[in-house]
Amino acid sequence: MTDSKLILILKTCISIGICLILLGIYLHNFSETIENMGVNGIVISAICVAVGMVLSLPTKMYLTFVLVKRETDKQV
């Protein structure tokens, strides 16, 4: 797997993670359906945020590591 393909996959994971975080926030704050569901609605919105965090945060750290490594390899 090439670095450009890996970076594309990581950027896609970050994008999906951020979208899930925003979806969870929207569901929690603005969706009447989720509000009417009570605790189950809160759990659904919390799961969206949690999965979004899992996808986005470690991926950012790894992507930063890959980009820094690629930059140092170019300079040497």
C-alpha positions as CSV (number, residue, x, y, z in Angstrom):
1,M,0.0,0.0,0.0
2,T,1.5,3.3,-1.0
3,D,1.6,6.4,1.2
4,S,-0.8,8.3,-0.9
5,K,-3.4,5.6,-0.7
6,L,-2.9,5.3,3.1
7,I,-3.3,9.1,3.5
8,L,-6.5,9.0,1.5
9,I,-7.9,6.3,3.7
10,L,-6.9,8.2,6.8
11,K,-8.4,11.4,5.6
12,T,-11.6,9.5,4.7
13,C,-11.7,8.1,8.3
14,I,-11.3,11.6,9.7
15,S,-14.1,13.0,7.5
16,I,-16.5,10.2,8.5
17,G,-15.6,10.7,12.2
18,I,-16.2,14.4,12.0
19,C,-19.5,13.8,10.3
20,L,-20.6,11.3,12.9
21,I,-19.7,13.8,15.7
22,L,-21.7,16.5,14.0
23,L,-24.6,14.1,13.5
24,G,-24.5,13.1,17.2
25,I,-24.6,16.8,18.2
26,Y,-27.4,17.5,15.8
27,L,-29.4,14.5,17.1
28,H,-28.9,15.5,20.7
29,N,-29.7,19.2,20.4
30,F,-32.2,19.6,17.5
31,S,-34.0,16.3,16.8
32,E,-37.4,15.9,18.3
33,T,-37.5,12.2,17.5
34,I,-34.5,11.6,19.6
35,E,-35.9,13.8,22.3
36,N,-39.1,11.8,22.3
37,M,-37.2,8.5,22.6
38,G,-35.9,9.5,26.0
39,V,-32.8,7.6,27.3
40,N,-32.6,5.5,24.1
41,G,-32.3,8.7,22.0
42,I,-29.5,10.0,24.3
43,V,-27.7,6.6,23.8
44,I,-28.1,6.8,20.0
45,S,-26.6,10.4,19.9
46,A,-23.9,9.4,22.3
47,I,-22.9,6.4,20.2
48,C,-22.6,8.6,17.1
49,V,-20.3,11.0,19.0
50,A,-18.2,8.2,20.5
51,V,-17.7,6.3,17.2
52,G,-16.9,9.7,15.5
53,M,-14.2,10.3,18.2
54,V,-12.8,6.8,17.8
55,L,-12.5,7.3,14.0
56,S,-11.1,10.8,14.1
57,L,-8.7,11.3,17.0
58,P,-6.2,8.4,16.6
59,T,-6.4,8.8,12.8
60,K,-5.2,12.4,13.1
61,M,-2.2,11.4,15.2
62,Y,-1.2,8.7,12.8
63,L,-1.7,10.9,9.8
64,T,0.5,13.6,11.4
65,F,3.1,10.9,12.0
66,V,3.0,9.7,8.4
67,L,3.2,13.3,7.0
68,V,6.1,14.2,9.3
69,K,8.0,11.0,8.3
70,R,7.4,11.7,4.6
71,E,8.7,15.3,5.0
72,T,11.9,14.2,6.8
73,D,12.5,11.5,4.1
74,K,12.3,14.2,1.4
75,Q,14.8,16.4,3.2
76,V,17.4,13.6,3.6
